[in-house]
Amino acid sequence: MTVTTNVTKTVDARGLSCPLPIVKTALAIKELGSGDMIEVLATDPGSTKDFVAWSKTTGHELVESTVDGKVFRYILRKK
């Protein structure tokens, strides 16, 4: 199942290496309200462990993590 209906903002971090997908997400999530969802698209294979760790340290919920070919898709809910 993929979550798309409640996404407030999308961050396109494809082609960026660590730590830029997290940096772009951190900046974008500041613009959202509590409970809003953000979608992140990335191509960095290390981004999976980065988003798991980042969500734990920030309290933002990692709702979904999927991969389609070389594109990693993350859905996060702002705390």
PyMOL CGO cylinders between C-alpha atoms (Angstrom):
from pymol import cmd
from pymol.cgo import CYLINDER

trace = [
    CYLINDER, 0.00, 0.00, 0.00, 1.30, 3.45, -0.86, 0.3, 1, 1, 1, 1, 1, 1,
    CYLINDER, 1.30, 3.45, -0.86, 0.32, 6.61, 0.93, 0.3, 1, 1, 1, 1, 1, 1,
    CYLINDER, 0.32, 6.61, 0.93, -0.26, 9.51, -1.47, 0.3, 1, 1, 1, 1, 1, 1,
    CYLINDER, -0.26, 9.51, -1.47, -3.57, 11.16, -0.62, 0.3, 1, 1, 1, 1, 1, 1,
    CYLINDER, -3.57, 11.16, -0.62, -2.38, 12.95, 2.52, 0.3, 1, 1, 1, 1, 1, 1,
    CYLINDER, -2.38, 12.95, 2.52, 1.02, 14.17, 1.28, 0.3, 1, 1, 1, 1, 1, 1,
    CYLINDER, 1.02, 14.17, 1.28, 1.35, 17.92, 1.79, 0.3, 1, 1, 1, 1, 1, 1,
    CYLINDER, 1.35, 17.92, 1.79, 4.77, 18.42, 0.17, 0.3, 1, 1, 1, 1, 1, 1,
    CYLINDER, 4.77, 18.42, 0.17, 7.24, 16.47, -1.97, 0.3, 1, 1, 1, 1, 1, 1,
    CYLINDER, 7.24, 16.47, -1.97, 11.01, 16.82, -1.73, 0.3, 1, 1, 1, 1, 1, 1,
    CYLINDER, 11.01, 16.82, -1.73, 12.91, 15.68, -4.81, 0.3, 1, 1, 1, 1, 1, 1,
    CYLINDER, 12.91, 15.68, -4.81, 16.36, 14.67, -3.56, 0.3, 1, 1, 1, 1, 1, 1,
    CYLINDER, 16.36, 14.67, -3.56, 17.16, 12.39, -6.49, 0.3, 1, 1, 1, 1, 1, 1,
    CYLINDER, 17.16, 12.39, -6.49, 20.80, 12.61, -7.53, 0.3, 1, 1, 1, 1, 1, 1,
    CYLINDER, 20.80, 12.61, -7.53, 21.88, 14.02, -4.15, 0.3, 1, 1, 1, 1, 1, 1,
    CYLINDER, 21.88, 14.02, -4.15, 24.25, 12.23, -1.78, 0.3, 1, 1, 1, 1, 1, 1,
    CYLINDER, 24.25, 12.23, -1.78, 24.26, 12.13, 2.00, 0.3, 1, 1, 1, 1, 1, 1,
    CYLINDER, 24.26, 12.13, 2.00, 23.55, 14.33, 3.88, 0.3, 1, 1, 1, 1, 1, 1,
    CYLINDER, 23.55, 14.33, 3.88, 21.63, 16.45, 1.33, 0.3, 1, 1, 1, 1, 1, 1,
    CYLINDER, 21.63, 16.45, 1.33, 18.39, 14.37, 1.23, 0.3, 1, 1, 1, 1, 1, 1,
    CYLINDER, 18.39, 14.37, 1.23, 18.08, 14.77, 5.02, 0.3, 1, 1, 1, 1, 1, 1,
    CYLINDER, 18.08, 14.77, 5.02, 19.05, 18.46, 4.89, 0.3, 1, 1, 1, 1, 1, 1,
    CYLINDER, 19.05, 18.46, 4.89, 16.44, 19.23, 2.21, 0.3, 1, 1, 1, 1, 1, 1,
    CYLINDER, 16.44, 19.23, 2.21, 13.81, 17.26, 4.14, 0.3, 1, 1, 1, 1, 1, 1,
    CYLINDER, 13.81, 17.26, 4.14, 14.64, 19.00, 7.43, 0.3, 1, 1, 1, 1, 1, 1,
    CYLINDER, 14.64, 19.00, 7.43, 14.23, 22.41, 5.78, 0.3, 1, 1, 1, 1, 1, 1,
    CYLINDER, 14.23, 22.41, 5.78, 10.99, 21.46, 4.02, 0.3, 1, 1, 1, 1, 1, 1,
    CYLINDER, 10.99, 21.46, 4.02, 9.35, 19.85, 7.07, 0.3, 1, 1, 1, 1, 1, 1,
    CYLINDER, 9.35, 19.85, 7.07, 9.74, 23.11, 9.00, 0.3, 1, 1, 1, 1, 1, 1,
    CYLINDER, 9.74, 23.11, 9.00, 7.13, 24.64, 6.65, 0.3, 1, 1, 1, 1, 1, 1,
    CYLINDER, 7.13, 24.64, 6.65, 4.54, 21.99, 7.57, 0.3, 1, 1, 1, 1, 1, 1,
    CYLINDER, 4.54, 21.99, 7.57, 2.09, 21.79, 10.42, 0.3, 1, 1, 1, 1, 1, 1,
    CYLINDER, 2.09, 21.79, 10.42, 2.00, 19.04, 13.01, 0.3, 1, 1, 1, 1, 1, 1,
    CYLINDER, 2.00, 19.04, 13.01, 0.58, 15.85, 11.50, 0.3, 1, 1, 1, 1, 1, 1,
    CYLINDER, 0.58, 15.85, 11.50, 1.26, 16.91, 7.90, 0.3, 1, 1, 1, 1, 1, 1,
    CYLINDER, 1.26, 16.91, 7.90, 2.96, 14.38, 5.63, 0.3, 1, 1, 1, 1, 1, 1,
    CYLINDER, 2.96, 14.38, 5.63, 5.97, 14.88, 3.41, 0.3, 1, 1, 1, 1, 1, 1,
    CYLINDER, 5.97, 14.88, 3.41, 7.16, 12.65, 0.57, 0.3, 1, 1, 1, 1, 1, 1,
    CYLINDER, 7.16, 12.65, 0.57, 10.86, 12.36, -0.20, 0.3, 1, 1, 1, 1, 1, 1,
    CYLINDER, 10.86, 12.36, -0.20, 12.30, 10.87, -3.38, 0.3, 1, 1, 1, 1, 1, 1,
    CYLINDER, 12.30, 10.87, -3.38, 15.98, 9.92, -3.24, 0.3, 1, 1, 1, 1, 1, 1,
    CYLINDER, 15.98, 9.92, -3.24, 18.49, 7.82, -5.17, 0.3, 1, 1, 1, 1, 1, 1,
    CYLINDER, 18.49, 7.82, -5.17, 21.16, 7.52, -2.47, 0.3, 1, 1, 1, 1, 1, 1,
    CYLINDER, 21.16, 7.52, -2.47, 21.12, 3.88, -1.25, 0.3, 1, 1, 1, 1, 1, 1,
    CYLINDER, 21.12, 3.88, -1.25, 22.33, 5.04, 2.16, 0.3, 1, 1, 1, 1, 1, 1,
    CYLINDER, 22.33, 5.04, 2.16, 19.27, 7.24, 2.57, 0.3, 1, 1, 1, 1, 1, 1,
    CYLINDER, 19.27, 7.24, 2.57, 17.22, 4.37, 4.01, 0.3, 1, 1, 1, 1, 1, 1,
    CYLINDER, 17.22, 4.37, 4.01, 19.31, 4.07, 7.17, 0.3, 1, 1, 1, 1, 1, 1,
    CYLINDER, 19.31, 4.07, 7.17, 19.63, 7.87, 7.28, 0.3, 1, 1, 1, 1, 1, 1,
    CYLINDER, 19.63, 7.87, 7.28, 15.85, 8.42, 7.29, 0.3, 1, 1, 1, 1, 1, 1,
    CYLINDER, 15.85, 8.42, 7.29, 15.30, 5.69, 9.91, 0.3, 1, 1, 1, 1, 1, 1,
    CYLINDER, 15.30, 5.69, 9.91, 17.89, 7.31, 12.20, 0.3, 1, 1, 1, 1, 1, 1,
    CYLINDER, 17.89, 7.31, 12.20, 16.67, 10.86, 11.49, 0.3, 1, 1, 1, 1, 1, 1,
    CYLINDER, 16.67, 10.86, 11.49, 13.05, 10.00, 12.24, 0.3, 1, 1, 1, 1, 1, 1,
    CYLINDER, 13.05, 10.00, 12.24, 14.09, 8.43, 15.56, 0.3, 1, 1, 1, 1, 1, 1,
    CYLINDER, 14.09, 8.43, 15.56, 16.15, 11.45, 16.63, 0.3, 1, 1, 1, 1, 1, 1,
    CYLINDER, 16.15, 11.45, 16.63, 13.61, 14.09, 15.50, 0.3, 1, 1, 1, 1, 1, 1,
    CYLINDER, 13.61, 14.09, 15.50, 10.39, 12.30, 16.48, 0.3, 1, 1, 1, 1, 1, 1,
    CYLINDER, 10.39, 12.30, 16.48, 8.93, 12.59, 12.98, 0.3, 1, 1, 1, 1, 1, 1,
    CYLINDER, 8.93, 12.59, 12.98, 7.21, 9.32, 12.04, 0.3, 1, 1, 1, 1, 1, 1,
    CYLINDER, 7.21, 9.32, 12.04, 8.55, 7.34, 9.08, 0.3, 1, 1, 1, 1, 1, 1,
    CYLINDER, 8.55, 7.34, 9.08, 5.18, 6.16, 7.76, 0.3, 1, 1, 1, 1, 1, 1,
    CYLINDER, 5.18, 6.16, 7.76, 6.41, 4.41, 4.64, 0.3, 1, 1, 1, 1, 1, 1,
    CYLINDER, 6.41, 4.41, 4.64, 9.66, 3.44, 2.96, 0.3, 1, 1, 1, 1, 1, 1,
    CYLINDER, 9.66, 3.44, 2.96, 9.58, 1.88, -0.52, 0.3, 1, 1, 1, 1, 1, 1,
    CYLINDER, 9.58, 1.88, -0.52, 11.94, 1.43, -3.45, 0.3, 1, 1, 1, 1, 1, 1,
    CYLINDER, 11.94, 1.43, -3.45, 11.09, 1.44, -7.15, 0.3, 1, 1, 1, 1, 1, 1,
    CYLINDER, 11.09, 1.44, -7.15, 14.14, 0.60, -9.22, 0.3, 1, 1, 1, 1, 1, 1,
    CYLINDER, 14.14, 0.60, -9.22, 16.77, 3.10, -8.08, 0.3, 1, 1, 1, 1, 1, 1,
    CYLINDER, 16.77, 3.10, -8.08, 14.35, 5.55, -6.48, 0.3, 1, 1, 1, 1, 1, 1,
    CYLINDER, 14.35, 5.55, -6.48, 13.74, 5.38, -2.74, 0.3, 1, 1, 1, 1, 1, 1,
    CYLINDER, 13.74, 5.38, -2.74, 10.46, 6.90, -1.54, 0.3, 1, 1, 1, 1, 1, 1,
    CYLINDER, 10.46, 6.90, -1.54, 9.84, 7.94, 2.04, 0.3, 1, 1, 1, 1, 1, 1,
    CYLINDER, 9.84, 7.94, 2.04, 6.68, 9.29, 3.63, 0.3, 1, 1, 1, 1, 1, 1,
    CYLINDER, 6.68, 9.29, 3.63, 7.13, 11.06, 6.94, 0.3, 1, 1, 1, 1, 1, 1,
    CYLINDER, 7.13, 11.06, 6.94, 4.56, 12.58, 9.31, 0.3, 1, 1, 1, 1, 1, 1,
    CYLINDER, 4.56, 12.58, 9.31, 5.65, 15.72, 11.13, 0.3, 1, 1, 1, 1, 1, 1,
    CYLINDER, 5.65, 15.72, 11.13, 5.46, 15.36, 14.91, 0.3, 1, 1, 1, 1, 1, 1,
]
cmd.load_cgo(trace, "trace")
